Amino acid sequence: MTAREEFIAGTNPNNANSFMQAGDLVRMGASIHFAWDAVAGRTYRIWISTNMLHGDWAPYSPALPSDINQRMNYSTHALPSRAIFRMECELSP
């Protein structure tokens, strides 16, 4: 990651143990639950793709802003039979 990407993610570029990760991902029947450590002043969005080779990504969650450092959660019930997820982080407006 670049220093700018580290700043946006709220991680420490001088610490290899400081990185953004999607955290917990639990599938329960037809629903899925995401949980991650969010940083204050950042907005997160979960993206989905059903084809990793073509990289056709679509927003899966609404914008999820965090005003404080916290454990964030997002659950949904619309889950295709096969899916790949990624998380995006940006500075909140």
N, C-alpha and C positions, 0 to 999 in steps of 0.2 A: 504494500500500500504506500501511496505517497504521503508526505506530511500533511497535505491538505485533506486527504481521505481519512487519515488518522484523526485529525481535528474534527471533521464532520461526524465521525463515528463516536467521538468522545473517548478515544483510546490513547495510550501513552506510547509515542513512537520509540521511546528509549527502553521499553519493557516488552520483551518477546511474549510474556504471559498476559499482556493486555491486548485483547482483540475482541472484535464483535462476532458473536455467534448467535445462531437462531435459538439456541437453548433447547427446551423440551418440546418434543413433537409427539403427541399421543393420539392414536386413532382409536375411536370407540364406536364400533359399528359403522354407521354411515356419516359420522361426524369426526372432526379433527380438532385438536386443541393445541395451540402454540403458546409457549411461555418463554420470555427472555428478559435479561437485565437491560432496562432502558436508561438512557442518560437524559437529564434535564435539558430542555431546549431543543430536542430532536423530534422529528416526526418519522414514523416507521410505516412501511407498507409491505405486505406480503404479496409476492407474485407467484403465478402458477404456469406450468407448461406441461403438456402431455407428450411432448416430443423433445427429448434432450438434443437430438442431432440437428434439428432445424432452429431451435432457440426461439420459438414463437411464444413469448411471454405475455401474459395478460394480468392486470391487477386482480388480486384475489380478495384483498381486504380494502376497506376504506383507509384514508390517511389516519394514522393512530398517533396523535401527539402526546408527548410526555412533558409535563411541567416540572417534575421532580425526578431524582434518581429513584427508580422503583422496579419491581418485578411486574412486567406487563403480561397480559393474557389476551388471547383472541381465540374464539371458538366459532365454528361454522358447521353447518349440516349438509351443504352442497359439495359433495366430494366425488370426483370421477373415480373410476376403478383403478386407474394408474395416473400418478401425478408426480411432478418434481416441483419443489418450492425453493424460493430464494427470498431473502429479506433485503430491503433497501432502507437506507437511513439518510435523512437530509436535515439541514438546520431548519428549525421551525421559524416561520415568518414572525 
